[in-house]
């Protein structure tokens, strides 16, 4: 008997195993039935638009590997889609599981359709960014129904997940205004919605017409990523009333989405001091019913422009250790300009390191296997195997070969005084001589 279902969540609730669930279970080395129960409960999302034929499905959520997302897309000052597609190739090469097209200039659907056709990675968008170019209207002239048109267009194109800032309603705005922030609203989508609400006097259309949003997403099995419009943009604003007030709203919206069989991710901070991260992760999971948590950073200091891939990786590793499931990469260009190809690579690598470190800390089955293989290769001074285990083999090999050692089985740092070489020789009952070798 053939069963019908609208989304991965509905299939899981009905006990149906989808091809995407099988793919994810194989990647994660988890039993399909266990994965199915996690999808049914909402603890795991498998973003998989029914129109994204090239997708290699991934799971995001508790008990699975921490995934990373790469942001790219054109702006008014950088309009070269060929360059953005090169960034896509770089992101895929270094292991990004998701790509968000954040293009905000002109007609973006040509690039987005090519991206969806090409990419095995999940594709995400923020329809709010595209609204002005898509509708060819100024912000104050856009209606609530217009915003829904953009969501429908992205869903029809095959987008797997969408950031929708539905939580910044009037109640959350009042909490934000009372807080008196240093940086106000730093979310691009959140600032546009806030401006629209202030200019029109209306409620957030994504909150007011949330059920209609869910109907569109359910039809194409698009996962809603509940955007954190009030995420902190500096350390001074973290964990304030605005952020927490919106988070409470996102918890309610999560349950409403699940009731409609729409998969959910919840987005989180932002800039945040190290000592606040663990508590924020635990609070989010509690308030949002263990829905997958998607964080930007957190960036643990405000003073590192040019190095924010590092500040983000530090925060991301801690966040993922304490419950975050999905890390949005940050590049060295953050706060400064649109990232170039090298920035994209550096951002992906930094995020992959953070995600992997967290998976080890969480005791995820098999997470440390490659580290153990690296240790074995290092003990044997087997450089080729070391490069194979490296997160960036090309860079590791280039560094090694840029200053070759006189002693083949060492490196130019220690040469014949290499501790590993010394121990290998001594344990093999060989003498250690430096002056007469």
Legacy VTK file of the C-alpha trace (Angstrom):
# vtk DataFile Version 3.0
C-alpha trace
ASCII
DATASET POLYDATA
POINTS 437 float
0.000 0.000 0.000
1.417 3.376 -0.970
1.466 5.994 1.777
1.332 9.719 1.152
2.920 12.384 3.301
3.732 16.059 2.930
6.960 16.421 4.905
9.737 14.386 6.470
8.163 15.063 9.853
4.750 13.786 8.800
6.325 10.676 7.270
8.174 10.021 10.528
4.992 10.454 12.567
3.273 7.941 10.273
6.140 5.471 10.645
7.200 5.868 7.001
10.896 5.609 6.173
11.865 8.040 3.417
14.881 7.804 1.126
16.234 10.953 2.791
16.044 9.277 6.208
18.006 6.313 4.870
20.662 8.639 3.448
21.009 10.490 6.748
21.044 7.303 8.822
23.881 5.928 6.685
25.887 9.148 6.963
25.429 9.337 10.720
25.818 5.615 11.434
22.520 5.669 13.316
19.612 3.227 13.173
16.864 4.392 10.844
14.159 3.778 13.439
15.973 5.933 15.997
16.421 8.704 13.440
12.762 8.475 12.498
11.711 8.981 16.117
13.950 12.051 16.383
12.436 13.542 13.213
8.911 12.798 14.442
9.591 14.595 17.733
11.194 17.583 16.003
14.594 17.054 17.635
16.091 16.423 14.186
15.248 18.185 10.930
16.036 16.881 7.454
15.673 19.940 5.204
14.724 18.491 1.822
12.499 20.444 -0.546
10.621 18.050 -2.827
11.978 20.002 -5.820
15.686 19.839 -4.868
16.612 16.820 -7.003
20.395 17.139 -6.568
20.231 17.116 -2.767
22.233 14.677 -0.675
20.152 14.862 2.489
21.611 15.824 5.850
20.153 15.693 9.325
20.449 18.546 11.797
19.804 18.028 15.486
20.557 16.175 18.681
22.766 13.088 18.465
24.019 13.920 14.962
27.223 15.528 13.695
27.350 19.290 13.982
26.718 20.782 10.540
27.937 24.066 9.063
26.379 26.602 6.732
28.057 28.973 4.272
26.535 32.353 3.463
27.114 33.873 0.034
25.322 35.889 -2.618
25.567 39.181 -4.459
25.039 42.682 -3.153
24.646 46.045 -4.859
28.411 46.559 -4.677
29.413 43.057 -5.851
27.211 41.636 -8.577
29.273 38.805 -10.118
27.310 35.546 -9.968
30.228 33.617 -11.507
32.344 34.515 -8.490
29.547 33.446 -6.154
29.350 30.078 -7.914
33.095 29.673 -7.408
32.456 30.241 -3.712
29.861 27.483 -3.856
32.456 25.100 -5.298
34.918 26.080 -2.552
32.315 25.548 0.149
31.425 22.108 -1.199
35.096 21.119 -1.570
35.789 21.770 2.094
32.707 20.047 3.407
29.934 22.584 3.995
26.595 20.830 4.438
24.487 23.891 3.660
24.674 27.038 1.558
22.513 30.102 2.086
21.963 32.407 -0.865
21.646 35.833 0.741
21.609 37.779 -2.529
19.871 41.110 -2.048
20.252 42.906 -5.354
18.099 42.721 -8.470
16.480 39.534 -9.751
18.201 36.726 -7.877
16.193 33.713 -8.993
18.389 32.831 -11.997
21.388 32.257 -9.733
19.302 30.523 -7.084
17.839 28.055 -9.587
21.318 27.236 -10.906
22.535 26.793 -7.338
19.715 24.409 -6.462
20.255 22.411 -9.654
23.990 22.095 -8.946
24.280 21.715 -5.189
24.081 18.457 -3.216
24.203 20.649 -0.088
21.070 22.031 1.529
20.071 25.445 0.202
18.694 28.160 2.434
17.454 31.698 1.829
16.066 34.689 3.694
13.068 35.752 1.565
12.962 39.104 3.361
16.287 40.023 1.725
14.906 39.349 -1.729
11.549 41.060 -1.299
12.426 44.516 -2.607
14.207 43.251 -5.723
11.625 40.542 -6.413
8.605 42.786 -5.939
10.174 45.980 -7.321
8.548 47.964 -4.526
9.985 50.162 -1.835
9.792 48.728 1.682
6.889 50.829 2.926
4.817 49.890 -0.129
5.135 46.135 0.364
2.044 44.427 1.798
1.834 41.420 4.064
0.564 39.330 1.162
3.523 40.482 -0.941
5.923 39.004 1.600
4.090 35.673 1.370
4.477 35.762 -2.423
8.256 35.840 -2.035
8.189 32.888 0.369
6.082 30.938 -2.113
8.452 31.771 -4.980
11.512 30.538 -3.042
9.700 27.361 -2.024
8.677 26.639 -5.611
12.302 27.045 -6.745
13.439 24.255 -4.421
14.886 25.999 -1.344
15.310 23.518 1.530
15.134 25.912 4.474
14.163 29.539 4.918
14.963 32.019 7.623
11.700 33.669 8.585
11.833 36.318 11.298
8.407 35.546 12.735
9.314 36.102 16.385
9.864 39.856 16.284
6.252 40.706 17.019
4.938 43.699 18.913
5.606 42.111 22.317
9.245 41.386 21.425
9.662 44.882 19.982
8.470 46.434 23.233
11.019 44.378 25.179
13.723 45.493 22.732
12.802 49.160 23.124
12.876 48.926 26.924
16.306 47.264 26.894
18.121 50.283 25.433
20.734 48.418 23.421
24.150 49.622 22.295
23.802 48.075 18.819
20.020 48.059 18.389
19.050 45.425 15.757
21.921 43.965 13.705
19.919 41.316 11.847
19.392 42.571 8.286
16.018 40.876 7.997
15.068 41.907 11.508
15.929 45.548 10.877
13.886 45.586 7.669
10.886 44.059 9.425
11.216 46.444 12.355
11.353 49.380 9.929
8.327 48.052 8.041
6.367 47.636 11.271
7.275 51.129 12.441
6.429 52.757 9.101
3.127 50.930 8.553
1.969 50.482 12.138
1.207 46.842 11.375
2.104 43.608 13.141
4.958 41.511 11.751
3.345 39.867 8.685
5.208 36.615 9.228
3.772 36.431 12.747
0.287 37.657 11.845
-0.019 35.274 8.887
2.112 32.489 10.349
-0.397 29.763 9.504
-0.320 30.776 5.834
3.487 30.727 5.893
3.355 27.192 7.302
0.928 26.060 4.604
3.358 27.157 1.897
6.338 25.526 3.587
4.451 22.293 4.237
3.469 21.938 0.597
7.119 21.817 -0.532
8.611 20.410 2.682
10.646 23.521 3.407
12.133 23.639 6.903
11.461 26.907 8.698
14.512 28.425 10.331
13.006 30.760 12.898
15.189 33.824 12.621
16.594 35.661 15.620
15.920 39.232 14.589
16.983 40.404 18.049
20.239 38.524 18.268
22.952 40.517 20.044
25.374 42.366 17.779
27.872 43.108 20.539
28.828 41.643 23.903
26.949 44.374 25.768
23.603 43.314 24.279
23.796 39.556 24.844
21.185 37.753 26.958
19.089 40.913 27.262
15.315 41.168 27.509
14.850 41.584 23.762
16.808 38.461 22.897
15.066 36.317 25.527
11.614 37.736 24.777
11.986 36.798 21.122
13.280 33.356 22.081
10.109 32.720 24.092
8.051 33.637 21.025
10.166 31.283 18.890
9.374 28.436 21.273
5.654 28.985 20.746
6.112 29.231 16.985
8.088 25.988 17.010
5.173 24.058 18.483
2.738 25.626 16.034
4.933 24.570 13.108
5.231 20.996 14.364
1.447 20.799 14.652
1.375 21.506 10.888
4.168 18.924 10.248
6.632 21.656 9.272
10.197 20.962 10.353
11.865 23.646 12.458
15.279 25.039 13.281
15.692 27.920 15.707
18.373 30.557 15.222
20.504 32.023 17.986
23.234 34.535 18.880
25.214 36.476 17.763
27.918 38.157 19.869
28.277 36.709 23.360
30.921 36.403 26.049
32.364 32.942 26.631
30.829 32.571 30.074
27.276 33.108 28.755
27.292 30.612 25.890
26.560 27.354 27.719
23.611 28.843 29.619
22.151 30.288 26.413
22.344 26.938 24.625
20.623 25.140 27.495
17.947 27.841 27.771
17.225 27.741 24.045
16.804 23.991 24.024
14.422 24.220 26.957
12.323 27.100 25.654
12.213 25.678 22.107
11.450 22.083 23.046
14.781 20.623 21.873
14.359 21.855 18.306
17.618 21.983 16.321
19.576 25.129 17.170
21.341 27.164 14.473
23.858 29.758 15.677
25.917 32.517 14.111
29.185 32.206 16.008
28.751 33.197 18.760
31.527 35.761 18.348
33.264 35.977 21.706
34.814 39.428 21.352
33.969 42.560 19.394
37.501 43.723 18.559
38.793 41.267 15.948
37.746 42.493 12.488
39.821 40.582 9.978
39.985 37.587 12.340
36.337 36.994 13.155
36.476 33.477 11.728
38.585 32.760 14.825
36.332 34.570 17.323
33.402 32.713 15.778
35.096 29.301 15.848
35.905 29.699 19.541
32.287 30.487 20.330
30.943 27.899 17.914
32.929 25.085 19.501
31.526 25.957 22.930
28.001 26.464 21.595
27.958 23.113 19.803
29.390 21.350 22.855
26.420 22.585 24.888
23.626 22.003 22.394
23.941 23.949 19.136
23.456 21.663 16.134
24.214 23.919 13.168
26.950 26.547 12.885
26.786 29.432 10.448
30.312 30.128 9.324
31.926 33.515 9.757
34.764 34.662 7.505
37.712 37.020 8.077
35.725 39.593 6.082
32.878 39.731 8.631
31.965 43.340 9.505
34.231 44.585 6.686
33.150 43.509 3.182
31.713 40.716 1.060
34.000 37.675 1.466
36.220 36.553 -1.409
37.184 32.965 -2.260
39.990 32.806 0.290
37.712 34.220 2.968
35.130 31.543 2.213
37.729 28.802 2.529
39.074 30.187 5.812
35.555 30.532 7.191
34.576 26.987 6.245
37.744 25.479 7.701
37.397 27.408 10.965
33.774 26.301 11.335
34.593 22.688 10.469
37.266 22.684 13.180
34.773 24.075 15.702
32.101 21.554 14.730
34.504 18.621 14.876
35.931 19.702 18.235
32.410 19.896 19.647
31.442 16.484 18.283
34.455 15.006 20.080
33.543 16.828 23.299
29.966 15.514 23.075
31.265 11.964 22.773
29.581 11.450 19.426
30.180 7.910 18.215
33.084 7.777 15.763
33.850 11.495 15.997
37.411 10.910 17.220
38.277 8.108 14.800
40.075 10.358 12.324
42.038 12.001 15.151
43.200 8.556 16.238
44.262 7.795 12.673
46.188 11.060 12.602
47.934 10.153 15.858
48.937 6.769 14.437
50.297 8.439 11.292
52.261 10.964 13.349
53.760 8.246 15.524
54.948 6.468 12.395
56.049 9.770 10.802
53.939 8.798 7.789
53.478 12.182 6.146
51.183 11.053 3.342
48.756 9.532 5.819
48.941 12.668 7.945
47.965 14.769 4.944
45.101 12.374 4.189
43.742 12.891 7.707
44.139 16.665 7.646
41.074 18.883 7.401
42.931 20.811 4.664
45.390 18.366 3.047
46.591 20.841 0.412
47.626 23.446 2.966
49.273 20.889 5.254
51.354 19.459 2.405
52.282 22.917 1.092
53.520 23.997 4.529
55.588 20.845 4.962
57.164 21.101 1.521
57.820 24.843 1.686
60.806 24.294 3.987
61.880 20.668 3.501
63.904 19.017 6.288
67.341 17.529 5.761
66.146 14.402 7.576
63.363 12.892 5.461
61.188 11.563 8.268
61.075 14.736 10.350
60.070 18.333 9.695
62.172 21.486 9.666
60.942 22.500 13.131
62.898 19.893 15.116
64.908 18.030 12.483
66.845 15.142 13.999
65.762 16.232 17.482
62.145 15.311 16.661
60.637 13.755 19.790
58.677 11.217 17.775
61.818 10.134 15.884
63.765 9.888 19.135
61.142 7.713 20.815
60.764 5.443 17.806
64.515 4.818 17.679
64.945 4.273 21.412
61.971 1.901 21.627
63.445 -0.001 18.665
66.709 -0.328 20.645
68.583 2.069 18.345
71.137 4.603 19.595
70.433 8.320 19.275
73.359 10.262 17.821
73.166 13.799 16.484
76.767 14.795 15.777
77.961 11.838 13.742
74.847 10.937 11.754
LINES 1 438
437 0 1 2 3 4 5 6 7 8 9 10 11 12 13 14 15 16 17 18 19 20 21 22 23 24 25 26 27 28 29 30 31 32 33 34 35 36 37 38 39 40 41 42 43 44 45 46 47 48 49 50 51 52 53 54 55 56 57 58 59 60 61 62 63 64 65 66 67 68 69 70 71 72 73 74 75 76 77 78 79 80 81 82 83 84 85 86 87 88 89 90 91 92 93 94 95 96 97 98 99 100 101 102 103 104 105 106 107 108 109 110 111 112 113 114 115 116 117 118 119 120 121 122 123 124 125 126 127 128 129 130 131 132 133 134 135 136 137 138 139 140 141 142 143 144 145 146 147 148 149 150 151 152 153 154 155 156 157 158 159 160 161 162 163 164 165 166 167 168 169 170 171 172 173 174 175 176 177 178 179 180 181 182 183 184 185 186 187 188 189 190 191 192 193 194 195 196 197 198 199 200 201 202 203 204 205 206 207 208 209 210 211 212 213 214 215 216 217 218 219 220 221 222 223 224 225 226 227 228 229 230 231 232 233 234 235 236 237 238 239 240 241 242 243 244 245 246 247 248 249 250 251 252 253 254 255 256 257 258 259 260 261 262 263 264 265 266 267 268 269 270 271 272 273 274 275 276 277 278 279 280 281 282 283 284 285 286 287 288 289 290 291 292 293 294 295 296 297 298 299 300 301 302 303 304 305 306 307 308 309 310 311 312 313 314 315 316 317 318 319 320 321 322 323 324 325 326 327 328 329 330 331 332 333 334 335 336 337 338 339 340 341 342 343 344 345 346 347 348 349 350 351 352 353 354 355 356 357 358 359 360 361 362 363 364 365 366 367 368 369 370 371 372 373 374 375 376 377 378 379 380 381 382 383 384 385 386 387 388 389 390 391 392 393 394 395 396 397 398 399 400 401 402 403 404 405 406 407 408 409 410 411 412 413 414 415 416 417 418 419 420 421 422 423 424 425 426 427 428 429 430 431 432 433 434 435 436
